[in-house]
Structures are given as C-alpha cells and as structure tokens.
C-alpha cells in the first residue's frame, strides 16, 4: 500500500511539474494556502496576499523565473563582494 501511495504522489508531482507556468503557480498557491493557518495573519497581510494572488490570476503580475531570480541574486552578491 505504501508503495502505491508513493507512486501516486510521484505521478501527481510529475504531472504538476509539466503544467504551464501559470497553472503551476496557481496550484502552488492553492497548496500553500491549504497549509496556512489564516488566523495567525493580520488583516493587512491577508489583503496583500489576496491582491498578489489576483494579480497573478488576472495576468497583471510580472512573474520572474527561478533562473532569472538566481541570476539577479548572484549578480548582486558579486557586486556586493567587489565593494568589500
């Protein structure tokens, strides 16, 4: 039984990773929401999170790939090290 469950999770993960970026983002947001205890969040944070989710869903958010974020961080770190 544990093996079939592990296979199921692996299949779900593989399928999810092959979704288009927007769909993966929505799925990730939904999964993260399911883990959050909203009672610990202030009303301001709840509003901000909803605003960000809506901007992703309606296409107004500028999404940056993981690779681009890594590139920018590395460049910033390199620049910071040069100043030291």
C-alpha positions as CSV (number, residue, x, y, z in Angstrom):
1,X,0.0,0.0,0.0
2,X,2.8,2.5,0.9
3,X,4.4,1.8,-2.4
4,X,1.3,2.5,-4.4
5,X,0.8,5.7,-2.4
6,X,4.4,6.8,-3.2
7,X,3.8,6.0,-6.8
8,X,0.6,8.1,-6.8
9,X,2.4,11.1,-5.2
10,X,5.2,10.7,-7.8
11,X,2.7,10.7,-10.6
12,X,0.9,13.8,-9.2
13,X,4.2,15.6,-8.8
14,X,5.4,14.7,-12.3
15,X,2.1,15.8,-13.8
16,X,2.1,19.1,-11.9
17,X,5.7,19.8,-13.0
18,X,4.6,19.5,-16.6
19,X,1.8,22.1,-16.3
20,X,2.3,25.6,-17.8
21,X,3.9,28.2,-15.5
22,X,0.6,29.9,-14.7
23,X,-1.1,26.7,-13.8
24,X,1.8,25.6,-11.6
25,X,1.7,29.0,-9.9
26,X,-2.0,28.6,-9.2
27,X,-1.5,25.1,-7.9
28,X,1.4,26.1,-5.7
29,X,-0.6,29.0,-4.3
30,X,-3.5,26.7,-3.5
31,X,-1.3,24.1,-1.9
32,X,0.4,26.7,0.2
33,X,-3.0,28.2,1.2
34,X,-4.0,24.7,2.4
35,X,-1.0,24.7,4.8
36,X,-1.5,28.2,6.2
37,X,-3.3,29.0,9.4
38,X,-5.0,32.2,8.3
39,X,-5.9,33.0,11.9
40,X,-2.2,34.0,12.5
41,X,-2.2,36.5,9.7
42,X,-3.1,40.1,10.2
43,X,-5.9,41.5,8.1
44,X,-3.4,43.6,6.2
45,X,-1.4,40.6,5.2
46,X,-4.5,38.7,4.2
47,X,-5.4,41.7,1.9
48,X,-1.9,41.8,0.5
49,X,-1.8,38.1,-0.2
50,X,-5.2,38.2,-2.0
51,X,-4.0,41.2,-4.0
52,X,-0.9,39.3,-5.2
53,X,-2.9,36.2,-6.0
54,X,-5.4,38.2,-8.0
55,X,-2.6,39.9,-9.9
56,X,-1.1,36.5,-10.9
57,X,-4.5,35.1,-11.8
58,X,-5.5,38.1,-13.9
59,X,-2.1,38.4,-15.6
60,X,-1.1,41.8,-14.4
61,X,1.8,40.4,-12.2
62,X,5.2,40.3,-13.8
63,X,6.4,36.8,-13.0
64,X,10.1,36.1,-12.9
65,X,11.5,32.6,-13.5
66,X,13.6,30.9,-10.8
67,X,16.6,31.0,-13.2
68,X,16.3,34.8,-13.5
69,X,16.0,35.3,-9.8
70,X,19.1,33.2,-9.3
71,X,20.9,35.2,-11.9
72,X,20.0,38.5,-10.3
73,X,20.9,37.4,-6.8
74,X,24.3,36.1,-8.0
75,X,25.0,39.4,-9.8
76,X,24.0,41.4,-6.7
77,X,26.2,39.2,-4.4
78,X,29.1,39.5,-6.8
79,X,28.7,43.3,-6.9
80,X,28.5,43.4,-3.1
81,X,31.7,41.3,-2.8
82,X,33.5,43.7,-5.1
83,X,32.7,46.7,-2.8
84,X,34.1,44.9,0.2
